[in-house]
Amino acid sequence: MEIGDLYTVEIPSSDGHEQAGSRPAIVVQAPKFGTRLPTVLIVPLTSRLAAQAFPGTFLIQPDSENNLNAVSVAMVFQLRAIDKRRLKRRIGKLADSHLKELQRQVKALLQIQ
């Protein structure tokens, strides 16, 4: 499991505005923590393009590297930890340009220089 890997995940339902259900998500946790923690940090994706109206998002086009089925919006503002058992299947990997955008957006979200 590497930063930028895309997995199908199962996010439990809530009564708020968080994403839920089965969906693709980006792993944003360094591999060295992967063996020592029962959770993993992810950024969920949505195919609802209207989500681009929120700050902390970017668009990902499907390609042979990420294996997405639809144009998707990465919702960095919904960065969260989930139990590793919620990772169902690795589906692909972000292109370098998207990985750089992910890193930029996470830094902005957390106000990291």
N, CA, C and O atoms as a GROMACS GRO file, in nm:
protein
  452
    1MET      N    1   0.085  -0.117   0.000
    1MET     CA    2   0.000   0.000   0.000
    1MET      C    3   0.090   0.124   0.000
    1MET      O    4   0.171   0.144   0.090
    2GLU      N    5   0.074   0.206  -0.103
    2GLU     CA    6   0.157   0.324  -0.123
    2GLU      C    7   0.069   0.449  -0.132
    2GLU      O    8  -0.049   0.441  -0.166
    3ILE      N    9   0.128   0.564  -0.102
    3ILE     CA   10   0.058   0.690  -0.125
    3ILE      C   11   0.025   0.700  -0.273
    3ILE      O   12   0.111   0.678  -0.358
    4GLY      N   13  -0.099   0.732  -0.304
    4GLY     CA   14  -0.143   0.743  -0.443
    4GLY      C   15  -0.211   0.619  -0.496
    4GLY      O   16  -0.268   0.623  -0.605
    5ASP      N   17  -0.207   0.509  -0.423
    5ASP     CA   18  -0.281   0.390  -0.464
    5ASP      C   19  -0.430   0.416  -0.454
    5ASP      O   20  -0.476   0.482  -0.361
    6LEU      N   21  -0.506   0.364  -0.549
    6LEU     CA   22  -0.651   0.374  -0.547
    6LEU      C   23  -0.710   0.240  -0.508
    6LEU      O   24  -0.673   0.136  -0.562
    7TYR      N   25  -0.801   0.245  -0.414
    7TYR     CA   26  -0.869   0.125  -0.366
    7TYR      C   27  -1.020   0.148  -0.370
    7TYR      O   28  -1.067   0.260  -0.357
    8THR      N   29  -1.094   0.040  -0.389
    8THR     CA   30  -1.236   0.043  -0.359
    8THR      C   31  -1.246   0.027  -0.209
    8THR      O   32  -1.187  -0.064  -0.151
    9VAL      N   33  -1.320   0.117  -0.145
    9VAL     CA   34  -1.336   0.113   0.000
    9VAL      C   35  -1.484   0.111   0.035
    9VAL      O   36  -1.569   0.150  -0.045
   10GLU      N   37  -1.513   0.064   0.155
   10GLU     CA   38  -1.649   0.065   0.207
   10GLU      C   39  -1.651   0.160   0.326
   10GLU      O   40  -1.596   0.129   0.432
   11ILE      N   41  -1.715   0.275   0.308
   11ILE     CA   42  -1.721   0.376   0.414
   11ILE      C   43  -1.859   0.366   0.480
   11ILE      O   44  -1.961   0.371   0.412
   12PRO      N   45  -1.861   0.351   0.613
   12PRO     CA   46  -1.991   0.338   0.680
   12PRO      C   47  -2.076   0.462   0.667
   12PRO      O   48  -2.025   0.574   0.657
   13SER      N   49  -2.206   0.442   0.666
   13SER     CA   50  -2.301   0.553   0.656
   13SER      C   51  -2.299   0.638   0.782
   13SER      O   52  -2.270   0.590   0.892
   14SER      N   53  -2.330   0.764   0.762
   14SER     CA   54  -2.345   0.857   0.874
   14SER      C   55  -2.464   0.946   0.843
   14SER      O   56  -2.519   0.940   0.733
   15ASP      N   57  -2.503   1.028   0.937
   15ASP     CA   58  -2.615   1.116   0.910
   15ASP      C   59  -2.568   1.257   0.874
   15ASP      O   60  -2.647   1.351   0.877
   16GLY      N   61  -2.442   1.271   0.841
   16GLY     CA   62  -2.386   1.400   0.806
   16GLY      C   63  -2.360   1.412   0.657
   16GLY      O   64  -2.425   1.344   0.576
   17HIS      N   65  -2.266   1.498   0.621
   17HIS     CA   66  -2.235   1.524   0.481
   17HIS      C   67  -2.115   1.445   0.430
   17HIS      O   68  -2.068   1.469   0.319
   18GLU      N   69  -2.066   1.350   0.511
   18GLU     CA   70  -1.951   1.272   0.469
   18GLU      C   71  -1.991   1.172   0.361
   18GLU      O   72  -2.105   1.126   0.355
   19GLN      N   73  -1.893   1.139   0.277
   19GLN     CA   74  -1.914   1.035   0.178
   19GLN      C   75  -1.933   0.901   0.248
   19GLN      O   76  -1.876   0.878   0.355
   20ALA      N   77  -2.011   0.814   0.189
   20ALA     CA   78  -2.036   0.682   0.247
   20ALA      C   79  -2.057   0.582   0.134
   20ALA      O   80  -2.074   0.619   0.018
   21GLY      N   81  -2.055   0.455   0.171
   21GLY     CA   82  -2.080   0.349   0.075
   21GLY      C   83  -1.954   0.301   0.006
   21GLY      O   84  -1.843   0.340   0.043
   22SER      N   85  -1.972   0.217  -0.094
   22SER     CA   86  -1.861   0.163  -0.171
   22SER      C   87  -1.820   0.265  -0.276
   22SER      O   88  -1.902   0.312  -0.354
   23ARG      N   89  -1.692   0.300  -0.278
   23ARG     CA   90  -1.642   0.401  -0.370
   23ARG      C   91  -1.491   0.392  -0.381
   23ARG      O   92  -1.426   0.331  -0.296
   24PRO      N   93  -1.433   0.450  -0.484
   24PRO     CA   94  -1.287   0.455  -0.491
   24PRO      C   95  -1.234   0.560  -0.394
   24PRO      O   96  -1.302   0.659  -0.364
   25ALA      N   97  -1.113   0.538  -0.346
   25ALA     CA   98  -1.047   0.632  -0.257
   25ALA      C   99  -0.897   0.625  -0.280
   25ALA      O  100  -0.844   0.524  -0.326
   26ILE      N  101  -0.830   0.734  -0.247
   26ILE     CA  102  -0.684   0.742  -0.262
   26ILE      C  103  -0.619   0.721  -0.126
   26ILE      O  104  -0.659   0.783  -0.028
   27VAL      N  105  -0.520   0.635  -0.120
   27VAL     CA  106  -0.441   0.617   0.002
   27VAL      C  107  -0.347   0.737   0.014
   27VAL      O  108  -0.277   0.771  -0.082
   28VAL      N  109  -0.344   0.800   0.132
   28VAL     CA  110  -0.257   0.916   0.152
   28VAL      C  111  -0.165   0.896   0.273
   28VAL      O  112  -0.114   0.993   0.329
   29GLN      N  113  -0.144   0.773   0.312
   29GLN     CA  114  -0.062   0.741   0.429
   29GLN      C  115   0.068   0.676   0.385
   29GLN      O  116   0.069   0.589   0.298
   30ALA      N  117   0.177   0.719   0.445
   30ALA     CA  118   0.309   0.665   0.412
   30ALA      C  119   0.316   0.515   0.443
   30ALA      O  120   0.263   0.471   0.544
   31PRO      N  121   0.381   0.437   0.356
   31PRO     CA  122   0.387   0.292   0.374
   31PRO      C  123   0.450   0.249   0.506
   31PRO      O  124   0.412   0.144   0.560
   32LYS      N  125   0.543   0.326   0.560
   32LYS     CA  126   0.610   0.282   0.683
   32LYS      C  127   0.513   0.274   0.801
   32LYS      O  128   0.541   0.204   0.899
   33PHE      N  129   0.400   0.344   0.793
   33PHE     CA  130   0.300   0.336   0.899
   33PHE      C  131   0.202   0.222   0.874
   33PHE      O  132   0.131   0.180   0.965
   34GLY      N  133   0.200   0.172   0.751
   34GLY     CA  134   0.102   0.072   0.712
   34GLY      C  135   0.104  -0.057   0.791
   34GLY      O  136  -0.001  -0.117   0.814
   35THR      N  137   0.220  -0.100   0.833
   35THR     CA  138   0.228  -0.226   0.905
   35THR      C  139   0.204  -0.210   1.054
   35THR      O  140   0.181  -0.309   1.124
   36ARG      N  141   0.207  -0.088   1.103
   36ARG     CA  142   0.198  -0.066   1.248
   36ARG      C  143   0.064  -0.011   1.294
   36ARG      O  144   0.038  -0.008   1.414
   37LEU      N  145  -0.019   0.031   1.202
   37LEU     CA  146  -0.148   0.090   1.238
   37LEU      C  147  -0.263   0.007   1.183
   37LEU      O  148  -0.251  -0.052   1.076
   38PRO      N  149  -0.375   0.001   1.256
   38PRO     CA  150  -0.492  -0.072   1.206
   38PRO      C  151  -0.578   0.013   1.112
   38PRO      O  152  -0.676  -0.036   1.055
   39THR      N  153  -0.541   0.140   1.095
   39THR     CA  154  -0.617   0.230   1.010
   39THR      C  155  -0.529   0.283   0.897
   39THR      O  156  -0.407   0.267   0.898
   40VAL      N  157  -0.595   0.345   0.800
   40VAL     CA  158  -0.524   0.406   0.688
   40VAL      C  159  -0.595   0.538   0.654
   40VAL      O  160  -0.718   0.547   0.660
   41LEU      N  161  -0.516   0.640   0.617
   41LEU     CA  162  -0.573   0.768   0.576
   41LEU      C  163  -0.609   0.762   0.428
   41LEU      O  164  -0.529   0.718   0.345
   42ILE      N  165  -0.730   0.807   0.397
   42ILE     CA  166  -0.777   0.805   0.258
   42ILE      C  167  -0.843   0.938   0.222
   42ILE      O  168  -0.887   1.013   0.309
   43VAL      N  169  -0.850   0.964   0.092
   43VAL     CA  170  -0.930   1.072   0.035
   43VAL      C  171  -1.034   1.005  -0.054
   43VAL      O  172  -0.998   0.940  -0.152
   44PRO      N  173  -1.162   1.020  -0.021
   44PRO     CA  174  -1.266   0.958  -0.103
   44PRO      C  175  -1.285   1.030  -0.236
   44PRO      O  176  -1.257   1.149  -0.249
   45LEU      N  177  -1.334   0.955  -0.335
   45LEU     CA  178  -1.367   1.011  -0.467
   45LEU      C  179  -1.518   1.004  -0.487
   45LEU      O  180  -1.587   0.922  -0.427
   46THR      N  181  -1.566   1.093  -0.572
   46THR     CA  182  -1.706   1.089  -0.614
   46THR      C  183  -1.713   1.113  -0.764
   46THR      O  184  -1.626   1.180  -0.821
   47SER      N  185  -1.816   1.058  -0.827
   47SER     CA  186  -1.837   1.084  -0.970
   47SER      C  187  -1.932   1.203  -0.990
   47SER      O  188  -1.962   1.240  -1.103
   48ARG      N  189  -1.979   1.260  -0.882
   48ARG     CA  190  -2.065   1.380  -0.890
   48ARG      C  191  -1.977   1.502  -0.912
   48ARG      O  192  -1.917   1.554  -0.818
   49LEU      N  193  -1.972   1.547  -1.035
   49LEU     CA  194  -1.881   1.654  -1.074
   49LEU      C  195  -1.914   1.786  -1.006
   49LEU      O  196  -1.828   1.875  -1.000
   50ALA      N  197  -2.034   1.802  -0.956
   50ALA     CA  198  -2.071   1.924  -0.884
   50ALA      C  199  -1.988   1.942  -0.758
   50ALA      O  200  -1.980   2.053  -0.704
   51ALA      N  201  -1.925   1.835  -0.708
   51ALA     CA  202  -1.841   1.843  -0.589
   51ALA      C  203  -1.720   1.934  -0.611
   51ALA      O  204  -1.658   1.979  -0.515
   52GLN      N  205  -1.687   1.963  -0.738
   52GLN     CA  206  -1.576   2.054  -0.768
   52GLN      C  207  -1.601   2.195  -0.716
   52GLN      O  208  -1.508   2.274  -0.706
   53ALA      N  209  -1.725   2.226  -0.683
   53ALA     CA  210  -1.759   2.359  -0.630
   53ALA      C  211  -1.698   2.380  -0.492
   53ALA      O  212  -1.682   2.494  -0.449
   54PHE      N  213  -1.664   2.272  -0.421
   54PHE     CA  214  -1.604   2.284  -0.288
   54PHE      C  215  -1.454   2.308  -0.301
   54PHE      O  216  -1.390   2.256  -0.392
   55PRO      N  217  -1.398   2.387  -0.209
   55PRO     CA  218  -1.251   2.398  -0.208
   55PRO      C  219  -1.192   2.264  -0.163
   55PRO      O  220  -1.260   2.186  -0.096
   56GLY      N  221  -1.068   2.238  -0.200
   56GLY     CA  222  -1.003   2.114  -0.159
   56GLY      C  223  -1.045   1.995  -0.243
   56GLY      O  224  -1.058   1.884  -0.192
   57THR      N  225  -1.066   2.019  -0.373
   57THR     CA  226  -1.101   1.911  -0.465
   57THR      C  227  -1.017   1.922  -0.592
   57THR      O  228  -0.963   2.029  -0.622
   58PHE      N  229  -1.005   1.813  -0.664
   58PHE     CA  230  -0.947   1.817  -0.798
   58PHE      C  231  -1.003   1.703  -0.881
   58PHE      O  232  -1.048   1.602  -0.828
   59LEU      N  233  -0.999   1.720  -1.012
   59LEU     CA  234  -1.060   1.628  -1.106
   59LEU      C  235  -0.960   1.523  -1.152
   59LEU      O  236  -0.843   1.552  -1.175
   60ILE      N  237  -1.007   1.399  -1.166
   60ILE     CA  238  -0.925   1.289  -1.216
   60ILE      C  239  -0.998   1.223  -1.332
   60ILE      O  240  -1.110   1.174  -1.316
   61GLN      N  241  -0.935   1.221  -1.448
   61GLN     CA  242  -0.989   1.153  -1.565
   61GLN      C  243  -0.950   1.006  -1.559
   61GLN      O  244  -0.838   0.975  -1.518
   62PRO      N  245  -1.037   0.915  -1.598
   62PRO     CA  246  -1.001   0.773  -1.602
   62PRO      C  247  -0.888   0.748  -1.702
   62PRO      O  248  -0.884   0.809  -1.809
   63ASP      N  249  -0.797   0.660  -1.666
   63ASP     CA  250  -0.692   0.618  -1.758
   63ASP      C  251  -0.649   0.476  -1.724
   63ASP      O  252  -0.700   0.415  -1.630
   64SER      N  253  -0.555   0.424  -1.801
   64SER     CA  254  -0.514   0.284  -1.782
   64SER      C  255  -0.432   0.263  -1.655
   64SER      O  256  -0.413   0.150  -1.612
   65GLU      N  257  -0.384   0.371  -1.594
   65GLU     CA  258  -0.306   0.359  -1.471
   65GLU      C  259  -0.396   0.360  -1.347
   65GLU      O  260  -0.374   0.286  -1.252
   66ASN      N  261  -0.499   0.448  -1.349
   66ASN     CA  262  -0.586   0.455  -1.230
   66ASN      C  263  -0.705   0.360  -1.238
   66ASN      O  264  -0.763   0.326  -1.135
   67ASN      N  265  -0.741   0.316  -1.358
   67ASN     CA  266  -0.850   0.220  -1.379
   67ASN      C  267  -0.986   0.265  -1.324
   67ASN      O  268  -1.070   0.182  -1.291
   68LEU      N  269  -1.006   0.396  -1.315
   68LEU     CA  270  -1.137   0.446  -1.272
   68LEU      C  271  -1.240   0.422  -1.382
   68LEU      O  272  -1.205   0.419  -1.501
   69ASN      N  273  -1.366   0.406  -1.345
   69ASN     CA  274  -1.473   0.384  -1.441
   69ASN      C  275  -1.537   0.514  -1.489
   69ASN      O  276  -1.607   0.515  -1.590
   70ALA      N  277  -1.513   0.624  -1.416
   70ALA     CA  278  -1.578   0.750  -1.449
   70ALA      C  279  -1.487   0.866  -1.409
   70ALA      O  280  -1.400   0.851  -1.324
   71VAL      N  281  -1.509   0.980  -1.473
   71VAL     CA  282  -1.442   1.102  -1.429
   71VAL      C  283  -1.478   1.120  -1.282
   71VAL      O  284  -1.595   1.107  -1.244
   72SER      N  285  -1.378   1.150  -1.199
   72SER     CA  286  -1.401   1.154  -1.055
   72SER      C  287  -1.342   1.280  -0.993
   72SER      O  288  -1.247   1.338  -1.045
   73VAL      N  289  -1.401   1.320  -0.882
   73VAL     CA  290  -1.353   1.434  -0.805
   73VAL      C  291  -1.291   1.381  -0.676
   73VAL      O  292  -1.357   1.311  -0.599
   74ALA      N  293  -1.164   1.414  -0.654
   74ALA     CA  294  -1.098   1.380  -0.528
   74ALA      C  295  -1.138   1.485  -0.426
   74ALA      O  296  -1.119   1.604  -0.447
   75MET      N  297  -1.195   1.440  -0.315
   75MET     CA  298  -1.245   1.531  -0.212
   75MET      C  299  -1.147   1.535  -0.095
   75MET      O  300  -1.168   1.473   0.009
   76VAL      N  301  -1.038   1.610  -0.116
   76VAL     CA  302  -0.933   1.618  -0.017
   76VAL      C  303  -0.987   1.672   0.115
   76VAL      O  304  -0.938   1.634   0.222
   77PHE      N  305  -1.085   1.759   0.109
   77PHE     CA  306  -1.143   1.816   0.231
   77PHE      C  307  -1.213   1.711   0.317
   77PHE      O  308  -1.249   1.738   0.431
   78GLN      N  309  -1.232   1.590   0.263
   78GLN     CA  310  -1.291   1.480   0.340
   78GLN      C  311  -1.186   1.375   0.379
   78GLN      O  312  -1.220   1.258   0.402
   79LEU      N  313  -1.060   1.416   0.387
   79LEU     CA  314  -0.953   1.330   0.435
   79LEU      C  315  -0.995   1.264   0.566
   79LEU      O  316  -1.043   1.330   0.657
   80ARG      N  317  -0.977   1.132   0.573
   80ARG     CA  318  -1.020   1.061   0.694
   80ARG      C  319  -0.945   0.930   0.711
   80ARG      O  320  -0.884   0.878   0.617
   81ALA      N  321  -0.951   0.879   0.833
   81ALA     CA  322  -0.895   0.748   0.863
   81ALA      C  323  -1.007   0.645   0.860
   81ALA      O  324  -1.117   0.669   0.910
   82ILE      N  325  -0.977   0.531   0.800
   82ILE     CA  326  -1.071   0.418   0.803
   82ILE      C  327  -0.996   0.294   0.845
   82ILE      O  328  -0.874   0.286   0.830
   83ASP      N  329  -1.066   0.197   0.898
   83ASP     CA  330  -1.008   0.068   0.932
   83ASP      C  331  -0.959   0.002   0.804
   83ASP      O  332  -1.027   0.006   0.701
   84LYS      N  333  -0.841  -0.057   0.810
   84LYS     CA  334  -0.784  -0.123   0.691
   84LYS      C  335  -0.875  -0.232   0.635
   84LYS      O  336  -0.869  -0.263   0.516
   85ARG      N  337  -0.959  -0.289   0.720
   85ARG     CA  338  -1.051  -0.393   0.672
   85ARG      C  339  -1.154  -0.336   0.574
   85ARG      O  340  -1.222  -0.412   0.505
   86ARG      N  341  -1.166  -0.204   0.568
   86ARG     CA  342  -1.260  -0.141   0.474
   86ARG      C  343  -1.200  -0.125   0.334
   86ARG      O  344  -1.271  -0.090   0.240
   87LEU      N  345  -1.069  -0.151   0.320
   87LEU     CA  346  -1.005  -0.154   0.188
   87LEU      C  347  -1.045  -0.284   0.121
   87LEU      O  348  -1.014  -0.392   0.172
   88LYS      N  349  -1.114  -0.276   0.009
   88LYS     CA  350  -1.164  -0.399  -0.055
   88LYS      C  351  -1.074  -0.449  -0.167
   88LYS      O  352  -1.041  -0.567  -0.172
   89ARG      N  353  -1.033  -0.359  -0.256
   89ARG     CA  354  -0.958  -0.405  -0.373
   89ARG      C  355  -0.876  -0.289  -0.428
   89ARG      O  356  -0.927  -0.179  -0.444
   90ARG      N  357  -0.748  -0.314  -0.457
   90ARG     CA  358  -0.666  -0.213  -0.522
   90ARG      C  359  -0.708  -0.205  -0.668
   90ARG      O  360  -0.716  -0.306  -0.737
   91ILE      N  361  -0.736  -0.083  -0.714
   91ILE     CA  362  -0.781  -0.070  -0.853
   91ILE      C  363  -0.680   0.000  -0.943
   91ILE      O  364  -0.689  -0.011  -1.065
   92GLY      N  365  -0.585   0.074  -0.885
   92GLY     CA  366  -0.488   0.143  -0.968
   92GLY      C  367  -0.403   0.239  -0.888
   92GLY      O  368  -0.391   0.227  -0.766
   93LYS      N  369  -0.344   0.334  -0.960
   93LYS     CA  370  -0.252   0.431  -0.899
   93LYS      C  371  -0.268   0.565  -0.969
   93LYS      O  372  -0.292   0.571  -1.090
   94LEU      N  373  -0.254   0.673  -0.890
   94LEU     CA  374  -0.261   0.807  -0.948
   94LEU      C  375  -0.140   0.834  -1.037
   94LEU      O  376  -0.031   0.784  -1.011
   95ALA      N  377  -0.161   0.912  -1.140
   95ALA     CA  378  -0.051   0.961  -1.222
   95ALA      C  379   0.030   1.060  -1.138
   95ALA      O  380  -0.022   1.115  -1.041
   96ASP      N  381   0.155   1.081  -1.174
   96ASP     CA  382   0.241   1.173  -1.098
   96ASP      C  383   0.182   1.313  -1.086
   96ASP      O  384   0.193   1.376  -0.981
   97SER      N  385   0.119   1.361  -1.192
   97SER     CA  386   0.061   1.495  -1.186
   97SER      C  387  -0.051   1.504  -1.084
   97SER      O  388  -0.064   1.605  -1.014
   98HIS      N  389  -0.132   1.399  -1.073
   98HIS     CA  390  -0.239   1.396  -0.973
   98HIS      C  391  -0.183   1.378  -0.832
   98HIS      O  392  -0.236   1.434  -0.736
   99LEU      N  393  -0.076   1.301  -0.821
   99LEU     CA  394  -0.013   1.282  -0.691
   99LEU      C  395   0.042   1.415  -0.639
   99LEU      O  396   0.029   1.446  -0.520
  100LYS      N  397   0.102   1.493  -0.727
  100LYS     CA  398   0.153   1.626  -0.686
  100LYS      C  399   0.038   1.717  -0.645
  100LYS      O  400   0.051   1.793  -0.549
  101GLU      N  401  -0.072   1.711  -0.716
  101GLU     CA  402  -0.189   1.793  -0.681
  101GLU      C  403  -0.247   1.746  -0.547
  101GLU      O  404  -0.288   1.829  -0.465
  102LEU      N  405  -0.251   1.616  -0.524
  102LEU     CA  406  -0.298   1.563  -0.396
  102LEU      C  407  -0.211   1.617  -0.282
  102LEU      O  408  -0.263   1.665  -0.182
  103GLN      N  409  -0.080   1.609  -0.299
  103GLN     CA  410   0.011   1.658  -0.195
  103GLN      C  411  -0.008   1.808  -0.172
  103GLN      O  412  -0.007   1.853  -0.058
  104ARG      N  413  -0.024   1.884  -0.278
  104ARG     CA  414  -0.046   2.028  -0.265
  104ARG      C  415  -0.174   2.057  -0.188
  104ARG      O  416  -0.178   2.144  -0.101
  105GLN      N  417  -0.279   1.984  -0.222
  105GLN     CA  418  -0.409   2.006  -0.158
  105GLN      C  419  -0.407   1.966  -0.010
  105GLN      O  420  -0.466   2.035   0.074
  106VAL      N  421  -0.342   1.855   0.024
  106VAL     CA  422  -0.332   1.813   0.164
  106VAL      C  423  -0.254   1.918   0.244
  106VAL      O  424  -0.293   1.954   0.355
  107LYS      N  425  -0.144   1.966   0.188
  107LYS     CA  426  -0.065   2.069   0.257
  107LYS      C  427  -0.150   2.195   0.280
  107LYS      O  428  -0.145   2.254   0.388
  108ALA      N  429  -0.225   2.235   0.180
  108ALA     CA  430  -0.310   2.353   0.194
  108ALA      C  431  -0.418   2.330   0.300
  108ALA      O  432  -0.444   2.417   0.383
  109LEU      N  433  -0.480   2.212   0.298
  109LEU     CA  434  -0.585   2.179   0.393
  109LEU      C  435  -0.533   2.185   0.538
  109LEU      O  436  -0.601   2.235   0.627
  110LEU      N  437  -0.412   2.134   0.559
  110LEU     CA  438  -0.355   2.126   0.693
  110LEU      C  439  -0.264   2.243   0.725
  110LEU      O  440  -0.205   2.249   0.833
  111GLN      N  441  -0.252   2.336   0.631
  111GLN     CA  442  -0.164   2.454   0.644
  111GLN      C  443  -0.021   2.414   0.676
  111GLN      O  444   0.041   2.466   0.770
  112ILE      N  445   0.031   2.320   0.597
  112ILE     CA  446   0.169   2.275   0.609
  112ILE      C  447   0.250   2.344   0.501
  112ILE      O  448   0.206   2.352   0.387
  113GLN      N  449   0.366   2.394   0.535
  113GLN     CA  450   0.451   2.464   0.438
  113GLN      C  451   0.516   2.370   0.342
  113GLN      O  452   0.590   2.414   0.254
   0.00000   0.00000   0.00000
